[in-house]
Amino acid sequence: MSLFLIFFFMQSPVEQRPVDRDFEEYDQVYRGAKNSYILLIAVPLMMFGLMALIWAIPFPNIAFLGKYNGYLNWASFLIAALIYYHLRLSPMVSYLLLFMLFGFSYGIIKLEQVEKAGGMQLWLAGLILATFGIGLQTWIFKTVKANNTLMLLSKSSTWFIVTILKAIKVRY
């Protein structure tokens, strides 16, 4: 009888969610790094730069969109894919990412206005920011001797958002 009670009340191992696995995998790389705070600057720079680069790719003129033709671009598809992927991981992470991407969109629209006024081209500004963000992250990867740089770069946005949510003590 006691064996039955032990078996009945025994806790089954809790399976980790993919967002927790990604966060822990990324966090383990930086646990001993002295310059890990630089990532809080490098990750958004990389994300903003990559989004600006994709935004700058010309989108074809689609007739059925009519007067709304300028409102759809390749970055719209990127935003939709990122939100869908992160929604599957964690709704709270996807919501914060959506607000962050809205902020990036506003900044990119302002950069487009600067470009039209004779300033730096959008693709060049995006390339500079993305290169700087990726370069900073790669430098930190080398200081902690991380082997899987490309995988860490792809999961850095999730790590960034989960870090923000943990800092403000919101369950993700």
C-alpha positions, 0 to 999 in steps of 0.5 A, spaced: 500 500 500 505 504 501 508 503 495 502 505 491 501 511 495 509 513 493 507 512 486 501 516 486 504 522 490 510 522 486 511 528 482 512 527 474 518 531 471 516 538 469 517 538 461 521 545 460 517 550 455 522 551 449 522 559 451 525 556 457 530 552 454 532 557 449 533 562 455 537 558 459 541 556 453 543 563 451 544 565 459 549 559 460 553 562 455 553 569 459 553 567 466 561 568 467 561 574 462 564 580 464 561 584 458 554 581 458 550 588 459 553 590 452 548 585 450 542 589 452 544 594 447 547 590 442 541 585 441 536 591 439 541 594 435 542 588 431 534 587 431 533 594 428 538 594 423 536 587 420 529 590 420 531 596 417 535 592 411 529 588 410 524 594 410 529 597 405 528 592 400 523 594 394 516 591 394 512 590 388 506 594 386 500 590 387 494 592 383 489 590 388 492 594 394 490 600 390 491 606 395 494 602 400 500 599 396 505 603 400 503 600 407 505 593 405 512 591 405 517 585 406 518 587 413 510 586 414 512 579 413 518 579 417 514 582 423 508 577 422 513 571 422 516 573 428 510 574 432 507 567 430 514 564 432 514 567 439 507 566 440 508 559 439 513 560 445 510 564 449 504 569 448 507 574 453 514 574 449 510 575 443 506 581 446 512 585 448 516 583 441 510 586 438 510 593 441 518 593 440 517 592 433 512 597 433 517 602 436 522 600 431 517 601 425 516 608 427 524 609 428 524 606 421 519 611 418 523 617 421 529 614 418 525 614 411 523 621 412 530 623 413 532 619 407 527 623 403 530 630 406 537 628 403 540 624 409 543 617 410 539 612 406 535 607 410 539 601 407 546 604 409 543 606 416 540 599 417 547 595 415 551 599 420 546 598 426 546 591 424 553 590 423 555 593 429 550 589 433 552 583 430 559 585 431 558 586 439 555 580 440 560 576 436 565 579 440 562 577 447 561 570 444 568 570 443 570 572 450 566 566 453 568 561 447 561 560 445 561 555 439 554 556 436 555 563 434 549 563 429 544 559 433 546 564 439 544 570 434 538 567 432 535 566 439 538 573 442 531 576 441 528 571 445 533 572 450 533 579 450 525 580 451 525 574 457 531 578 460 526 584 460 520 581 463 524 577 468 527 584 470 520 587 471 518 581 474 512 579 469 511 571 468 512 569 461 
